[in-house]
Amino acid sequence: MTHELYRMTRLLERERIHYHRDRHRDDSIMVTATLVGERIEIDVFEDGHIEYSRFHESKDVEDDVALLEALFRKGGKD
């Protein structure tokens, strides 16, 4: 039996979807997939279950550098 992490990786590669893996928790690997206008963060846990969050992003191109810097300083906090 193949672990879900490998199955997910093969699926993304087969579909030619850009992704990267990170480790933010002790019990999971995060796979972040990038689609046009959307990012999906997929947590694959040791026991094989998957949880994910979808982030729909604006397709608008911004050029307000001060706003960008303020967003970074804010760190995504409301």
One Martini backbone bead per residue (centre of mass of N, CA, C, O) as a GRO file, in nm:
protein
   78
    1MET     BB    1   0.096   0.037   0.023
    2THR     BB    2   0.048   0.370  -0.038
    3HIS     BB    3   0.115   0.665   0.060
    4GLU     BB    4  -0.046   0.967   0.032
    5LEU     BB    5   0.202   1.139  -0.033
    6TYR     BB    6   0.275   0.985  -0.295
    7ARG     BB    7   0.007   1.003  -0.440
    8MET     BB    8  -0.007   1.314  -0.446
    9THR     BB    9   0.258   1.365  -0.595
   10ARG     BB   10   0.188   1.208  -0.853
   11LEU     BB   11  -0.059   1.371  -0.931
   12LEU     BB   12   0.079   1.647  -0.961
   13GLU     BB   13   0.285   1.554  -1.173
   14ARG     BB   14   0.086   1.447  -1.386
   15GLU     BB   15  -0.065   1.746  -1.392
   16ARG     BB   16   0.149   1.977  -1.372
   17ILE     BB   17   0.174   2.081  -1.068
   18HIS     BB   18   0.277   2.309  -0.866
   19TYR     BB   19   0.501   2.224  -0.586
   20HIS     BB   20   0.550   2.197  -0.222
   21ARG     BB   21   0.735   2.104   0.068
   22ASP     BB   22   0.656   2.097   0.422
   23ARG     BB   23   0.742   2.151   0.781
   24HIS     BB   24   0.517   2.245   1.068
   25ARG     BB   25   0.469   1.956   1.182
   26ASP     BB   26   0.507   1.650   1.345
   27ASP     BB   27   0.239   1.493   1.184
   28SER     BB   28   0.319   1.652   0.902
   29ILE     BB   29   0.287   1.728   0.554
   30MET     BB   30   0.316   2.003   0.340
   31VAL     BB   31   0.127   2.069   0.046
   32THR     BB   32   0.180   2.314  -0.208
   33ALA     BB   33  -0.050   2.423  -0.445
   34THR     BB   34  -0.045   2.580  -0.777
   35LEU     BB   35  -0.283   2.779  -0.920
   36VAL     BB   36  -0.483   2.966  -1.095
   37GLY     BB   37  -0.586   3.174  -0.838
   38GLU     BB   38  -0.463   2.931  -0.647
   39ARG     BB   39  -0.424   2.782  -0.320
   40ILE     BB   40  -0.309   2.463  -0.176
   41GLU     BB   41  -0.320   2.325   0.150
   42ILE     BB   42  -0.170   2.007   0.231
   43ASP     BB   43  -0.227   1.773   0.484
   44VAL     BB   44  -0.015   1.496   0.558
   45PHE     BB   45  -0.049   1.232   0.758
   46GLU     BB   46   0.082   0.959   0.907
   47ASP     BB   47  -0.208   0.800   0.880
   48GLY     BB   48  -0.312   0.936   0.577
   49HIS     BB   49  -0.461   1.178   0.626
   50ILE     BB   50  -0.650   1.461   0.487
   51GLU     BB   51  -0.596   1.818   0.479
   52TYR     BB   52  -0.749   2.130   0.348
   53SER     BB   53  -0.676   2.454   0.193
   54ARG     BB   54  -0.832   2.728   0.026
   55PHE     BB   55  -0.697   2.997  -0.190
   56HIS     BB   56  -0.841   3.273  -0.323
   57GLU     BB   57  -0.709   3.480  -0.566
   58SER     BB   58  -0.627   3.754  -0.699
   59LYS     BB   59  -0.568   3.869  -1.042
   60ASP     BB   60  -0.459   4.123  -0.961
   61VAL     BB   61  -0.235   4.379  -1.023
   62GLU     BB   62   0.000   4.514  -0.808
   63ASP     BB   63   0.190   4.844  -0.702
   64ASP     BB   64   0.173   4.877  -0.383
   65VAL     BB   65   0.438   4.864  -0.179
   66ALA     BB   66   0.332   4.967   0.091
   67LEU     BB   67   0.111   4.755   0.115
   68LEU     BB   68   0.291   4.509   0.103
   69GLU     BB   69   0.457   4.581   0.358
   70ALA     BB   70   0.212   4.588   0.549
   71LEU     BB   71   0.133   4.292   0.511
   72PHE     BB   72   0.395   4.177   0.622
   73ARG     BB   73   0.382   4.313   0.902
   74LYS     BB   74   0.099   4.189   0.971
   75GLY     BB   75   0.088   3.873   0.889
   76GLY     BB   76  -0.235   3.829   0.829
   77LYS     BB   77  -0.356   4.008   1.048
   78ASP     BB   78  -0.660   4.164   1.176
   0.00000   0.00000   0.00000
